[in-house]
Amino acid sequence: MTLLGKATWILTVTAAVVAAVFYYFDDTAPSKYSSMAENMKTLEESFRGQNKSCFILGASGETGKVLLQELLERNIFSKVTLIGRRRLTFEDNAYENLAQEVVDFEKLDDYAAAFKDHDVGYCCLGTTRAKAGADGFVRVDHDYVLKSAELAKAGGCTQFHLESSRGADKNSNFLYLKVKGQVEADIEALGFDRLAIYRPGVLLVDRQESRPAEWLTRKFFGAVSAVCSSSMSIPIQAVAKAMVSNTLLQPEQKPEILENKDIASLGKVKGTK
């Protein structure tokens, strides 16, 4: 048996054991979003009739790519703009009407015009400490995100949707969770009419560039999720679907914080395509 084969076998056995534990301790109370499947078609048609526009930050990332696809398929915005450090290329004709704004995140004030006249903003921008180092991680996941939100608010954006992380807490001793929690708080202070914060668990997605440890982690949580509903992980498609579906709903609180369970429930709601 190869080393990879042994690792996969051990992973499968371990996942089965851990899944049993999660099944016992997992919060099985229904999410408040469980019953939202009702008039999604009606909600989409109503929203579509408002002729709104949106922008996406981080459209080249894993969540951003799926979010963009979901938005285009459901066609609820009259205009979709991608804001990023480089222009993206697409082969499918479905992407031909996209607007794109190329900005320098180190000089965002010079690109304030890119953030003007959008009704809704989606932020999936982020990096990892492994890729950018501690300082680089803070700069991207906090500074770039916050400055973008500030410019969007000044430019007329009233609704902001932020992809954060399970366990985000500005008082955490862990850098990742601390930064995620701090940017949540700082964006809340900007006073958007509506702020929705999504806190998914481990994102289940096959990255081509994944390192062995990342691959094993995703396979592990994927195996667990296949056995039981886990608050620790979620398919990336469910996150994107939840962000779009939630845009159509009326918030019950300000800000809205959707934990992994809420995202999973809302991510099961089928939109019209």
Contacts in CASP RR format, 6 or more apart in sequence:
PFRMAT RR
TARGET T0000
AUTHOR 0000-0000-0000
METHOD contacts of the structure
MODEL  1
MTLLGKATWILTVTAAVVAAVFYYFDDTAPSKYSSMAENMKTLEESFRGQ
NKSCFILGASGETGKVLLQELLERNIFSKVTLIGRRRLTFEDNAYENLAQ
EVVDFEKLDDYAAAFKDHDVGYCCLGTTRAKAGADGFVRVDHDYVLKSAE
LAKAGGCTQFHLESSRGADKNSNFLYLKVKGQVEADIEALGFDRLAIYRP
GVLLVDRQESRPAEWLTRKFFGAVSAVCSSSMSIPIQAVAKAMVSNTLLQ
PEQKPEILENKDIASLGKVKGTK
1 9 0 8 1.000
7 216 0 8 1.000
8 219 0 8 1.000
11 216 0 8 1.000
11 219 0 8 1.000
11 220 0 8 1.000
11 223 0 8 1.000
12 223 0 8 1.000
14 220 0 8 1.000
15 220 0 8 1.000
15 222 0 8 1.000
15 223 0 8 1.000
15 224 0 8 1.000
15 227 0 8 1.000
16 223 0 8 1.000
16 227 0 8 1.000
18 220 0 8 1.000
18 224 0 8 1.000
19 223 0 8 1.000
19 224 0 8 1.000
19 227 0 8 1.000
19 228 0 8 1.000
19 230 0 8 1.000
20 227 0 8 1.000
20 228 0 8 1.000
22 224 0 8 1.000
22 228 0 8 1.000
22 230 0 8 1.000
22 231 0 8 1.000
22 232 0 8 1.000
23 227 0 8 1.000
23 228 0 8 1.000
26 228 0 8 1.000
26 229 0 8 1.000
26 230 0 8 1.000
26 231 0 8 1.000
27 231 0 8 1.000
27 261 0 8 1.000
28 229 0 8 1.000
30 265 0 8 1.000
31 261 0 8 1.000
31 262 0 8 1.000
31 264 0 8 1.000
31 265 0 8 1.000
31 266 0 8 1.000
32 252 0 8 1.000
32 262 0 8 1.000
33 242 0 8 1.000
33 246 0 8 1.000
33 258 0 8 1.000
33 262 0 8 1.000
33 265 0 8 1.000
33 266 0 8 1.000
33 269 0 8 1.000
34 265 0 8 1.000
36 245 0 8 1.000
36 249 0 8 1.000
36 265 0 8 1.000
36 266 0 8 1.000
36 269 0 8 1.000
37 268 0 8 1.000
37 269 0 8 1.000
37 270 0 8 1.000
40 245 0 8 1.000
40 248 0 8 1.000
40 269 0 8 1.000
40 270 0 8 1.000
40 271 0 8 1.000
40 272 0 8 1.000
41 271 0 8 1.000
41 272 0 8 1.000
43 248 0 8 1.000
43 249 0 8 1.000
44 74 0 8 1.000
44 76 0 8 1.000
44 248 0 8 1.000
44 271 0 8 1.000
44 272 0 8 1.000
46 248 0 8 1.000
47 76 0 8 1.000
47 247 0 8 1.000
47 248 0 8 1.000
48 75 0 8 1.000
48 76 0 8 1.000
48 77 0 8 1.000
51 78 0 8 1.000
52 76 0 8 1.000
52 77 0 8 1.000
52 78 0 8 1.000
52 119 0 8 1.000
52 120 0 8 1.000
53 77 0 8 1.000
53 78 0 8 1.000
53 79 0 8 1.000
53 80 0 8 1.000
53 81 0 8 1.000
53 117 0 8 1.000
53 118 0 8 1.000
53 119 0 8 1.000
53 120 0 8 1.000
54 71 0 8 1.000
54 77 0 8 1.000
54 79 0 8 1.000
54 80 0 8 1.000
54 81 0 8 1.000
54 118 0 8 1.000
54 119 0 8 1.000
54 120 0 8 1.000
54 121 0 8 1.000
54 122 0 8 1.000
55 80 0 8 1.000
55 81 0 8 1.000
55 82 0 8 1.000
55 83 0 8 1.000
55 101 0 8 1.000
55 115 0 8 1.000
55 118 0 8 1.000
55 120 0 8 1.000
55 121 0 8 1.000
55 122 0 8 1.000
55 152 0 8 1.000
55 157 0 8 1.000
56 64 0 8 1.000
56 67 0 8 1.000
56 68 0 8 1.000
56 71 0 8 1.000
56 80 0 8 1.000
56 81 0 8 1.000
56 82 0 8 1.000
56 83 0 8 1.000
56 121 0 8 1.000
56 122 0 8 1.000
56 123 0 8 1.000
56 124 0 8 1.000
57 83 0 8 1.000
57 84 0 8 1.000
57 121 0 8 1.000
57 122 0 8 1.000
57 123 0 8 1.000
57 124 0 8 1.000
57 125 0 8 1.000
57 145 0 8 1.000
57 148 0 8 1.000
58 64 0 8 1.000
58 82 0 8 1.000
58 83 0 8 1.000
58 84 0 8 1.000
58 123 0 8 1.000
58 124 0 8 1.000
58 125 0 8 1.000
58 126 0 8 1.000
59 65 0 8 1.000
59 67 0 8 1.000
59 68 0 8 1.000
59 82 0 8 1.000
59 84 0 8 1.000
59 88 0 8 1.000
59 124 0 8 1.000
60 84 0 8 1.000
60 86 0 8 1.000
60 88 0 8 1.000
61 124 0 8 1.000
62 203 0 8 1.000
62 205 0 8 1.000
62 207 0 8 1.000
62 236 0 8 1.000
63 124 0 8 1.000
63 163 0 8 1.000
63 203 0 8 1.000
63 236 0 8 1.000
63 239 0 8 1.000
63 240 0 8 1.000
64 122 0 8 1.000
64 124 0 8 1.000
64 240 0 8 1.000
66 236 0 8 1.000
66 237 0 8 1.000
66 239 0 8 1.000
66 240 0 8 1.000
67 122 0 8 1.000
67 124 0 8 1.000
67 239 0 8 1.000
67 240 0 8 1.000
67 243 0 8 1.000
67 244 0 8 1.000
68 80 0 8 1.000
68 82 0 8 1.000
69 240 0 8 1.000
70 237 0 8 1.000
70 240 0 8 1.000
70 241 0 8 1.000
70 243 0 8 1.000
70 244 0 8 1.000
71 77 0 8 1.000
71 80 0 8 1.000
71 244 0 8 1.000
72 80 0 8 1.000
72 94 0 8 1.000
72 95 0 8 1.000
73 94 0 8 1.000
73 273 0 8 1.000
74 244 0 8 1.000
74 271 0 8 1.000
74 272 0 8 1.000
74 273 0 8 1.000
76 244 0 8 1.000
76 247 0 8 1.000
76 248 0 8 1.000
77 120 0 8 1.000
79 99 0 8 1.000
80 97 0 8 1.000
80 98 0 8 1.000
80 99 0 8 1.000
81 98 0 8 1.000
81 99 0 8 1.000
81 100 0 8 1.000
81 101 0 8 1.000
81 114 0 8 1.000
81 118 0 8 1.000
82 88 0 8 1.000
82 98 0 8 1.000
82 99 0 8 1.000
82 100 0 8 1.000
82 101 0 8 1.000
83 100 0 8 1.000
83 101 0 8 1.000
83 103 0 8 1.000
83 114 0 8 1.000
83 115 0 8 1.000
83 148 0 8 1.000
84 100 0 8 1.000
84 101 0 8 1.000
84 102 0 8 1.000
84 103 0 8 1.000
84 105 0 8 1.000
85 102 0 8 1.000
85 103 0 8 1.000
85 104 0 8 1.000
85 105 0 8 1.000
86 102 0 8 1.000
87 100 0 8 1.000
87 102 0 8 1.000
88 100 0 8 1.000
90 96 0 8 1.000
90 98 0 8 1.000
101 111 0 8 1.000
101 114 0 8 1.000
103 111 0 8 1.000
103 114 0 8 1.000
104 110 0 8 1.000
104 111 0 8 1.000
105 140 0 8 1.000
105 144 0 8 1.000
105 147 0 8 1.000
105 148 0 8 1.000
108 144 0 8 1.000
108 147 0 8 1.000
108 148 0 8 1.000
108 151 0 8 1.000
109 147 0 8 1.000
109 151 0 8 1.000
111 151 0 8 1.000
112 151 0 8 1.000
112 154 0 8 1.000
112 155 0 8 1.000
114 151 0 8 1.000
115 148 0 8 1.000
115 151 0 8 1.000
115 152 0 8 1.000
115 154 0 8 1.000
115 155 0 8 1.000
115 157 0 8 1.000
116 155 0 8 1.000
116 156 0 8 1.000
117 155 0 8 1.000
117 156 0 8 1.000
118 152 0 8 1.000
118 155 0 8 1.000
118 156 0 8 1.000
118 157 0 8 1.000
119 156 0 8 1.000
119 157 0 8 1.000
119 158 0 8 1.000
119 159 0 8 1.000
120 157 0 8 1.000
120 158 0 8 1.000
120 159 0 8 1.000
120 160 0 8 1.000
120 161 0 8 1.000
120 247 0 8 1.000
121 152 0 8 1.000
121 157 0 8 1.000
121 159 0 8 1.000
121 160 0 8 1.000
121 161 0 8 1.000
122 161 0 8 1.000
122 163 0 8 1.000
122 243 0 8 1.000
123 145 0 8 1.000
123 148 0 8 1.000
123 149 0 8 1.000
123 160 0 8 1.000
123 161 0 8 1.000
123 162 0 8 1.000
123 163 0 8 1.000
124 163 0 8 1.000
125 140 0 8 1.000
125 141 0 8 1.000
125 144 0 8 1.000
125 145 0 8 1.000
125 148 0 8 1.000
126 140 0 8 1.000
126 141 0 8 1.000
126 144 0 8 1.000
126 145 0 8 1.000
127 136 0 8 1.000
127 137 0 8 1.000
127 140 0 8 1.000
127 141 0 8 1.000
128 137 0 8 1.000
129 137 0 8 1.000
129 175 0 8 1.000
129 176 0 8 1.000
130 211 0 8 1.000
132 139 0 8 1.000
132 140 0 8 1.000
134 175 0 8 1.000
137 175 0 8 1.000
137 176 0 8 1.000
137 179 0 8 1.000
138 175 0 8 1.000
138 179 0 8 1.000
141 179 0 8 1.000
141 180 0 8 1.000
141 183 0 8 1.000
142 179 0 8 1.000
142 182 0 8 1.000
142 183 0 8 1.000
142 186 0 8 1.000
145 162 0 8 1.000
145 183 0 8 1.000
145 187 0 8 1.000
146 183 0 8 1.000
146 186 0 8 1.000
146 187 0 8 1.000
149 160 0 8 1.000
149 162 0 8 1.000
149 187 0 8 1.000
149 190 0 8 1.000
149 192 0 8 1.000
150 190 0 8 1.000
152 160 0 8 1.000
153 160 0 8 1.000
153 190 0 8 1.000
153 191 0 8 1.000
153 192 0 8 1.000
157 192 0 8 1.000
158 192 0 8 1.000
158 193 0 8 1.000
158 194 0 8 1.000
159 192 0 8 1.000
159 193 0 8 1.000
159 194 0 8 1.000
159 195 0 8 1.000
159 196 0 8 1.000
159 247 0 8 1.000
160 187 0 8 1.000
160 192 0 8 1.000
160 194 0 8 1.000
160 195 0 8 1.000
160 196 0 8 1.000
161 196 0 8 1.000
161 198 0 8 1.000
161 243 0 8 1.000
161 246 0 8 1.000
161 247 0 8 1.000
162 183 0 8 1.000
162 184 0 8 1.000
162 187 0 8 1.000
162 195 0 8 1.000
162 196 0 8 1.000
162 197 0 8 1.000
162 198 0 8 1.000
163 198 0 8 1.000
163 200 0 8 1.000
163 239 0 8 1.000
163 243 0 8 1.000
164 180 0 8 1.000
164 181 0 8 1.000
164 183 0 8 1.000
164 184 0 8 1.000
164 197 0 8 1.000
164 198 0 8 1.000
164 199 0 8 1.000
165 176 0 8 1.000
165 177 0 8 1.000
165 180 0 8 1.000
165 199 0 8 1.000
165 200 0 8 1.000
165 201 0 8 1.000
166 199 0 8 1.000
166 200 0 8 1.000
166 201 0 8 1.000
166 231 0 8 1.000
166 232 0 8 1.000
166 259 0 8 1.000
166 260 0 8 1.000
167 177 0 8 1.000
167 180 0 8 1.000
167 199 0 8 1.000
168 177 0 8 1.000
168 180 0 8 1.000
168 181 0 8 1.000
168 184 0 8 1.000
168 197 0 8 1.000
168 199 0 8 1.000
169 177 0 8 1.000
169 178 0 8 1.000
169 180 0 8 1.000
169 181 0 8 1.000
170 178 0 8 1.000
170 181 0 8 1.000
170 182 0 8 1.000
170 184 0 8 1.000
170 185 0 8 1.000
171 178 0 8 1.000
172 178 0 8 1.000
172 181 0 8 1.000
184 197 0 8 1.000
184 255 0 8 1.000
187 195 0 8 1.000
188 195 0 8 1.000
188 255 0 8 1.000
194 251 0 8 1.000
194 254 0 8 1.000
194 256 0 8 1.000
195 254 0 8 1.000
195 255 0 8 1.000
195 256 0 8 1.000
196 243 0 8 1.000
196 246 0 8 1.000
196 247 0 8 1.000
196 251 0 8 1.000
196 255 0 8 1.000
196 256 0 8 1.000
196 258 0 8 1.000
197 255 0 8 1.000
197 256 0 8 1.000
197 257 0 8 1.000
197 258 0 8 1.000
198 239 0 8 1.000
198 242 0 8 1.000
198 243 0 8 1.000
198 258 0 8 1.000
198 263 0 8 1.000
199 257 0 8 1.000
199 258 0 8 1.000
199 259 0 8 1.000
199 260 0 8 1.000
199 263 0 8 1.000
200 234 0 8 1.000
200 239 0 8 1.000
200 260 0 8 1.000
200 263 0 8 1.000
201 231 0 8 1.000
201 232 0 8 1.000
201 233 0 8 1.000
201 234 0 8 1.000
201 260 0 8 1.000
202 217 0 8 1.000
202 218 0 8 1.000
202 221 0 8 1.000
202 232 0 8 1.000
202 233 0 8 1.000
202 234 0 8 1.000
203 218 0 8 1.000
203 233 0 8 1.000
203 234 0 8 1.000
203 235 0 8 1.000
203 236 0 8 1.000
203 239 0 8 1.000
204 218 0 8 1.000
204 221 0 8 1.000
204 222 0 8 1.000
204 225 0 8 1.000
204 233 0 8 1.000
204 234 0 8 1.000
204 235 0 8 1.000
204 236 0 8 1.000
205 218 0 8 1.000
205 235 0 8 1.000
205 236 0 8 1.000
206 218 0 8 1.000
207 214 0 8 1.000
207 218 0 8 1.000
210 218 0 8 1.000
221 230 0 8 1.000
221 232 0 8 1.000
221 233 0 8 1.000
222 233 0 8 1.000
224 230 0 8 1.000
224 232 0 8 1.000
224 233 0 8 1.000
225 233 0 8 1.000
225 234 0 8 1.000
225 235 0 8 1.000
229 264 0 8 1.000
231 259 0 8 1.000
231 260 0 8 1.000
231 261 0 8 1.000
232 260 0 8 1.000
233 260 0 8 1.000
234 260 0 8 1.000
234 263 0 8 1.000
234 264 0 8 1.000
238 263 0 8 1.000
238 264 0 8 1.000
238 267 0 8 1.000
238 268 0 8 1.000
239 263 0 8 1.000
239 267 0 8 1.000
241 266 0 8 1.000
241 267 0 8 1.000
241 268 0 8 1.000
241 269 0 8 1.000
241 271 0 8 1.000
242 258 0 8 1.000
242 262 0 8 1.000
242 263 0 8 1.000
242 264 0 8 1.000
242 266 0 8 1.000
242 267 0 8 1.000
242 269 0 8 1.000
245 266 0 8 1.000
245 267 0 8 1.000
245 269 0 8 1.000
245 271 0 8 1.000
246 256 0 8 1.000
246 258 0 8 1.000
246 266 0 8 1.000
258 266 0 8 1.000
END
